[in-house]
Amino acid sequence: MWKNLGPIVALYPTPTVIVGMIDEYEKVNWINIAHIGIIGNDSILLSIQKNHFSNEIIKDKLAVSVNIVTEDMLEAADFVGIVSGRKVDKSNVFDYTIGIRNVPMINISPVVMECEVTDNYETKEHNQYILKIRHTHIKSEVLDSEGNINYDILKPILFEMPTKSYYKLGEKVGKCWKLGENFSK
């Protein structure tokens, strides 16, 4: 039997990412973001509550890094989501390298995307940033023999909002566009 829970988002879990940016004073800031989505082959949506300090930097600089979080980064990743860059200098939480687009890339993150902010749609409580991926940097140890990301090796951390919990990625259960080839009803 179905139970109507009202208008809640039931699409969790989502990948946990750390978004990196550099402010007008050349100071690095990090924020943990769980509301992220794919909107095309080269674009992603980043949703940030309007009260976050990072919005000021993103709107000014129009460039960010999106760093995939793995278990060995989790404590620091959670920390940068708890504290505000208005009150705490988060620039030294992660060792980083400055990317091609002048954004900080977390050295320990196995996958980092350098993105340009191409648009911003404001809703009542959030800024919805459209990010165009300009460069994707992937550590060779998480690639398979064909050059694709092997998620069994990457092991990205997932975020689930209703219980505010982090999860590990589970096991592969089948191949897309193969499982249904022999389906009949």
ChimeraX attribute file (.defattr): number of C-alpha atoms within 10 A of each C-alpha:
attribute: neighborCount
match mode: 1-to-1
recipient: residues
	/A:1	3
	/A:2	4
	/A:3	5
	/A:4	7
	/A:5	8
	/A:6	6
	/A:7	6
	/A:8	8
	/A:9	9
	/A:10	10
	/A:11	8
	/A:12	13
	/A:13	18
	/A:14	19
	/A:15	22
	/A:16	26
	/A:17	26
	/A:18	27
	/A:19	28
	/A:20	25
	/A:21	26
	/A:22	23
	/A:23	15
	/A:24	10
	/A:25	6
	/A:26	9
	/A:27	13
	/A:28	21
	/A:29	27
	/A:30	30
	/A:31	25
	/A:32	22
	/A:33	23
	/A:34	21
	/A:35	20
	/A:36	18
	/A:37	14
	/A:38	12
	/A:39	12
	/A:40	9
	/A:41	8
	/A:42	12
	/A:43	18
	/A:44	19
	/A:45	20
	/A:46	21
	/A:47	21
	/A:48	22
	/A:49	17
	/A:50	16
	/A:51	12
	/A:52	14
	/A:53	16
	/A:54	23
	/A:55	16
	/A:56	13
	/A:57	17
	/A:58	20
	/A:59	14
	/A:60	12
	/A:61	17
	/A:62	15
	/A:63	24
	/A:64	28
	/A:65	30
	/A:66	31
	/A:67	27
	/A:68	23
	/A:69	27
	/A:70	21
	/A:71	15
	/A:72	11
	/A:73	16
	/A:74	13
	/A:75	9
	/A:76	16
	/A:77	23
	/A:78	17
	/A:79	15
	/A:80	23
	/A:81	15
	/A:82	11
	/A:83	15
	/A:84	18
	/A:85	18
	/A:86	11
	/A:87	8
	/A:88	10
	/A:89	15
	/A:90	19
	/A:91	18
	/A:92	11
	/A:93	15
	/A:94	18
	/A:95	12
	/A:96	17
	/A:97	12
	/A:98	15
	/A:99	17
	/A:100	11
	/A:101	14
	/A:102	16
	/A:103	26
	/A:104	29
	/A:105	27
	/A:106	26
	/A:107	15
	/A:108	17
	/A:109	24
	/A:110	21
	/A:111	23
	/A:112	26
	/A:113	22
	/A:114	25
	/A:115	24
	/A:116	22
	/A:117	20
	/A:118	12
	/A:119	15
	/A:120	17
	/A:121	10
	/A:122	14
	/A:123	11
	/A:124	7
	/A:125	11
	/A:126	17
	/A:127	21
	/A:128	19
	/A:129	23
	/A:130	21
	/A:131	26
	/A:132	21
	/A:133	19
	/A:134	15
	/A:135	16
	/A:136	13
	/A:137	14
	/A:138	16
	/A:139	14
	/A:140	12
	/A:141	11
	/A:142	18
	/A:143	16
	/A:144	13
	/A:145	8
	/A:146	7
	/A:147	10
	/A:148	11
	/A:149	18
	/A:150	14
	/A:151	15
	/A:152	13
	/A:153	11
	/A:154	20
	/A:155	19
	/A:156	23
	/A:157	21
	/A:158	21
	/A:159	21
	/A:160	18
	/A:161	15
	/A:162	11
	/A:163	7
	/A:164	7
	/A:165	10
	/A:166	18
	/A:167	16
	/A:168	13
	/A:169	15
	/A:170	10
	/A:171	9
	/A:172	8
	/A:173	7
	/A:174	8
	/A:175	8
	/A:176	8
	/A:177	7
	/A:178	9
	/A:179	10
	/A:180	9
	/A:181	8
	/A:182	6
	/A:183	7
	/A:184	5
	/A:185	2
